[in-house]
Amino acid sequence: MSAPRSAYVHIPFCHRRCFYCDFAVVPLGDKARGESAPGSATIQAYLEQLRAEIALSPEGPPLATVYIGGGTPSLLTPKQIGVVLEALRDRFGVQSGAEVTLEMDPASFDQSDLDALLSHGVNRVSLGGQSFDDAVLERLGRRHRRTDLIQCCQWLDQALQAGSLRSWSLDLIRNLPNQNLEGWRDQLEQGLMVAAPHLSIYDLAVEVGTVFAWRQARGELSLPDDDLAVELMALTSDRLSRAGFCRYEISNYALPGHASRHNRVYWSGSGWWGFGMGATSAPWGERLARPRTRESYANWLETQLVGLDPSLRAESAKSLPLDDRLLVGLRRREGVDLRQQAEACGWTDAVCDRYLPLLTARWRSACERGWLIHEQGRWRLTDPEGMALSNQVLVEVVSWWDELPDHVAVRSSP
């Protein structure tokens, strides 16, 4: 397995936790931002921890993609983001032409902040818009409003046209309470109107422990039923396709040349570094999730000073497990070549011949219903039907994997 050339850095801080969010975040209050603002000492201490973790990593080739996510990374000052990027440059280097993405919240930056971030090396922005509807934004617990979002989109478009920004993406949430086809069509049209070259469309998931879960338990959430959810996805696929967007992954649509290179690393089975509270890494084929609270992350970091986790060492290199490869690969537009992926995990012809047909048999119903197709050696979900019902295909992968003999399921190659 080749050395990783991508890194994800988690910035857990945000002003407040949105009502649907179960991420590893640390809310600091609406006034938190700046080197002397509330929470500044907490941020500074965390940046020191990040730099220490990055410095502990084995050296590797220069990074081709960097993704700084959260939380709300744009709550940090441009100078602080520069510190994070400098730590990565010092340890690995960042190759010329690398994609460097920063997640940004419309309520946390202005045009001068954007210009400063670009000067520090950020060249792609993922903007967490979620909705153009003020009432919806309030019900989601978001701080920004429609005018803030449109203004930020204008700044990003101007930077893109000027050549100082390589690309940018807009996040929107679908399947929200009381959402209907007409309302979602309006959201898509506004997303197209602001000229975002990449759109990430996420379906609302009600996670345990969130405000939305509490409201759902009280019967206060009126969510779209399965039939409407399929219609909403079909509308999305049709409208964005007509606008020139390619659906290159279940949740992601891009104009030519604007697909996220970093995200494709995850879906291709390549390795990546991960840094920070709650971050997951898989540089050499084994996933490692860091603790999700500040105290536990700090304690974990202390253990790494004594002895680096084996998953972070090149001598532990092995391929990603076949089930992981299939679960992420089927999210992509091009799908997967089952036999090719199995052979990459060390499966012999005899093992492939015995066990792969057991999976394809499980997919027979999905094929008959038009959710999954097999052509030119690859299996892929249809768009929009198969992608809308992807979980019913992916669950068969999990069931098949669980029933394999242990000596087959763990088979892999360096």
C-alpha positions, 0 to 999 in steps of 0.5 A, a space after each residue: 500500500 502506497 504512503 498516504 498523500 492526504 490529510 484530514 484535520 478536525 477543528 472541533 470548535 463552533 459557536 453553538 451545536 446545531 439541532 441535528 449535529 452529533 459531531 465531535 464539537 466544542 461549542 464556545 458561544 456566539 462571541 467566540 472568535 479572535 485571539 482575545 475572545 471567549 474560548 481563545 485559550 481553549 483554541 490555542 491549547 488545542 492547536 498546540 495538541 494538533 501540532 504535537 500530534 502532527 509532529 509525531 507522525 511518520 514522515 511521508 511524501 508531500 500531501 496532495 490534498 488537505 481537508 480542514 473540517 469541523 466543527 466550524 474551522 472558520 471560527 479560527 482566525 486566518 492566522 490560526 488556520 495558517 498555523 495548522 497548515 504550516 504544521 503539515 508543511 513542516 512534517 510532510 510538505 504540501 505539493 504544488 497544486 495540492 487541493 486545500 479545503 476549508 469548511 466555512 460557516 456563513 456567520 463566521 467570516 467576511 471578505 477580508 477573512 476569505 482573502 487572508 485564508 487564501 493567502 495562507 494556502 486555502 484554495 477550496 472552500 466547503 460552505 455550510 449553507 444548509 438552506 436559503 430559508 430563514 425559517 428553516 435555518 432557525 429551526 436547524 439552530 443555524 446562526 446565519 440567515 439567507 442574506 449572509 449565505 448569499 453574500 458569502 456565495 458572492 465572495 466565493 464566486 468572485 474569488 473563483 472568477 479572479 483565480 484566487 480560489 480553485 473551487 468551492 462547494 455549497 452544502 444543502 440539507 434535504 428531507 427536512 421536516 415539512 419539506 415538499 417537492 416545490 420547496 426543495 425545487 426552490 432550494 435547488 434553484 437558489 443553489 444554482 443561482 449563486 453559481 456554486 460549482 459543487 453541491 453536496 446534498 445531504 439527507 437529514 439523519 436524526 441522530 441519538 442525543 440531538 435536539 432533533 432526536 428529542 423532538 422526534 421522540 415528542 412527535 414534533 418532527 414531520 419528516 418526509 416519508 420514503 416515497 417522498 424522499 425518493 421523489 426529492 432525490 429524483 428531482 435533485 438528480 434530474 435538475 442538477 443533471 440538466 444544469 451540467 452537474 455530474 453526480 460522482 457520489 451519492 451526495 455530491 454533484 460537480 461541474 466538470 473539473 470541480 469534483 473534490 479530490 480529497 473526498 475521492 481519496 476516501 471512496 477509492 480505498 487510498 490511505 489518509 492521515 487524520 489529526 485532532 479530536 474525533 478524527 479518523 485516520 487510515 494511513 496504512 489500511 487500518 482505521 483509527 478513531 481518536 477520542 471525541 472529547 477534549 479530555 480523552 483526546 488529550 489523554 490519548 495524545 499522551 499515550 502516543 508520546 510513549 508509543 505510536 499506535 500500530 495503525 500509524 506505522 508503515 510496517 503495519 501496512 495492509 490493504 483496507 478490508 474488502 467490505 470497507 472497499 465495497 461500502 465506499 466504492 458503491 457510493 461512487 458513480 463508477 461503482 466497483 469491480 468486485 473481483 479486482 477489489 477482492 484480488 487487491 485484498 489478497 483473495 485467490 481465484 479459488 476464494 473469489 470463485 467460491 465467495 463472490 457469487 454469494 454476494 452477487 446472489 444477494 444483489 439479485 433482487 436489487 438488480 431485478 428492481 433496477 437499483 443495481 446494474 452490472 456492466 463491463 465488469 463493474 457493479 454500480 447503483 442506478 441514478 436516482 433509484 439505486 442511490 436513493 435506496 442504496 442502504 438496501 444494497 449496502 446492507 447485503 454487503 454487511 450481511 455477506 461479510 459477517 457470514 464469511 469464515 474468519 480466515 476469509 474475512 481477514 485476508 489481506 495483502 501488504 
